C-alpha cells in the first residue's frame, strides 16, 4: 500500500507541473519541476526495492542520496544534460544470497518491473546481481555473499537541462559551499519520504568529519 501511495505522489507532482505532455527530448524553460519528477520516481523505485529486501534503516552509501544532479552527455551529440544516481547499502551477514535476490525480485515485481538475476565469480569474489529497468530508472542490486553486503543503486537517464541550475534550485544558493552534502540524509528507513529541497538552514545529517549524526534530525 505504501508503494502505491508514493506512486500517487509522483503522479500528483507530474500533473501539478503540467509535464504529462512534455516531450522527452525537449528541455523545459524551468528544468526544476521535471527534475523533481525524475528524482521522485527514482526514489520511489529504490525505496520499494530496498524495503522489500529488508525494512530497516539503510546507509546512504558515500553520500549518494540521489538529489544532486550530475552532468552527462546526450547520446553521441555534444549536448549536455543531467541525471540522478542514488546508492543504498546494508550488511546482512549470514543471510543467503538467493533469499536476498528473491526479495529484491519481489520488490521489482511490486513495481511491475521484470528483473534479471545473474551470478558471477566464485569464492570470496562471488557476486549475485539483480537488475531491473523501468521507463524512468535502472536499478541494480549487488549482493556479496562473502560478507553479506548489499549495495542497491538507481540511475535516471540523461535528460536535457542544466545540472548547475537544478543544483542551485535544490540548495537555494547560487554560490553554495563545499559542505552542502551535510544537508542530505545519511540513512533511509521504512518511514522515509523523498526530499528534493535543501535550502540554507536545513538540518545537517553529517558532522564536520563526515560521520552521520545519530539519531538523525527529524
N, C-alpha and C positions, 0 to 999 in steps of 0.2 A: 504494500500500500504506500509506503513512504517513497519508493522509487516513482510510483505513478504521480504522487503529489509534487515531487521535484520536477518531473517532466512537464507537469501542468504549469509550473512556474516558468519554465523555458518557453512554453507556448505563449504565455501571457506577455513575456518580455518581447517576443517576436512581434506579436500583434500590436503592442503599445508603441513599438519603434517603427511600425509600418514597413517591416522588412520582408513581408511574405511575397512581394512581387519583385524584389530586388534581384538583379542579375548577378550571378556568382562571379563573373569576371569584371564587374564594374565597381570601382571604389566609391564609397559614399562620400558626400561632402563632409559629413561628420562621421569618422570611422568608429567612434566610441560605441554607439548602440550595437552595431554589427559585431564588434569585438566582444562586447559583453555577452551577446547571444552565443558566440562561439565558445567563449570561456565557460559559460554556464552549462552548455551541452557537454563539453569535455568533463567538467567537474562532476556532473551527474552520472555519466558513464563510469568514470573512475570510482566514484563513491559506491555505486551499485556493485561493482566487481570486488572491491576490497572488503566490503561488508559481507558479501557472500562467502568470501574466504574465511574471514574472522571478524565478527562485530565487536571490535575493540579499538583502542587508540593506535593509529599507525603514525610512524615518523614521516615528516616531510623530508625526503632524502636530499641532502646537500642544498637545502634552501629552495628546492624546486616545487614551490607551492602551485605555480601554474599561471598566476595572474600577470607576470611580467612578460610582455611580448618580446620576441626575438626577430631580428631582421632575417629575411630569407629571399631567395631568388625565384621568380615565377617561371617555371618551365625552362626552356632553352633561351628565353629572352633575357635582356639586361634589366628588365623591370624588377623592382624590389617590392616586397610586401612584408607581412608579419605572420607569425604563427605562435602558438602557445604549447608548452610542454609541462607536464606535471608528473612527479615521481613520488611514490609512497613505498615505505619499507617496513617490514616486520619480521621478527625472528620466531619461527615455530619449530624449535628443535624437538626431535622425536616424533613429529607428525609425518606420516607417509606422503611422499611427493604425489603419488597417484590420487590420494584423498584431496590434497590441496588443488591439484589440477581439475579434479571433478567439481569441486566447489566453485572454482573460477569459471568453468564452463557453464555451470548453473547460473552464475551471475550474468554472463553474456546472454544466456537464453532468456533471462528476465527482460533483457533489452531488445530481444528479437534479433540478436546477432549470432551468426554461426561462427563458432570458434574452432581453431585447429590446434591440436596438441602435438608437439614434436619433442623427442628425446634425443639429446646429443651427448657425446663423450661418455666416459666411464670412470669408475672410482671416484676420487676427490674432484675430478673435473666434470662429473656428470651434471647436466642441467636439463630441466624439463620446462618447456616453453608453451604457454597457451596464448594465442593471439586472435584478436577479433577486430573487425573493421566495419564501422557504420558509415553512413553518408557524411558524418561530421568529424569522426575521430577514429584513430587507430590506437588500440590499447594492447599492451603486451605484458604478460605475467611471466617472470623468470623465477624458477624455483631451484635452489641449490640444496640437494639432499644432504651434502656433507655437513652443513651446519644449520640447515633449516631456514636459511634466509630466503625471504620472498620479496621481490622487487617488482612493482607494478608501475608502468609508465604509460601515459596517454599523450598523444600529439595531434594537433589540428593540422589541416592542410595549410599551405602558404596562400594567403589572401591579399589582394591589393589593398594598400593602405600604408600609412606611415607609422612605424613602430614607435618612433620618438613622440609623435603627437598622442598616441594612445597611452604611452608611459606617463606623459605629463598629465593627462586627464586622470589617470588612476591615482597618482600620488599627489595631485593638486599643486605641483610645483614645476615651473619651467626649468629651474636650476636646482634639481634635487640632490641632496647629499649622498655620499657613497654608502651610508648605512641605512638606506630606505628599506633594505631587506629585513631589518629588525621588526618592521611593522607586519610582516607576513606571518600567518600562523605556522607554528612548528609541528603541529600534530593535526590529525583528522580522525574523529571518532564517530560513533553512531548518531550523535545529535548535531554534528557539524553541518553548516549550510554554506554554499559558495559565497565568497567575498570578493568584490571587484572594485573596491574603493578604499584607499588607504591615505587620506589627506594628512597634513601635519597635525600632530596631536593625537593620532591614533595610538591605541595601546601597543606596547612593544612586546614581542613574543620571544626575543632573544636578548641576553645581556651583552655587555660590551665585548666579551670574549667569544661570543658566538654560541654559547650554551643556551638551550631552551629554558625559559623561565617557567618554573613549576611551583604551584599549579599555574596553568596558563591563564592569562587575563580573560575575563568574560565581558 
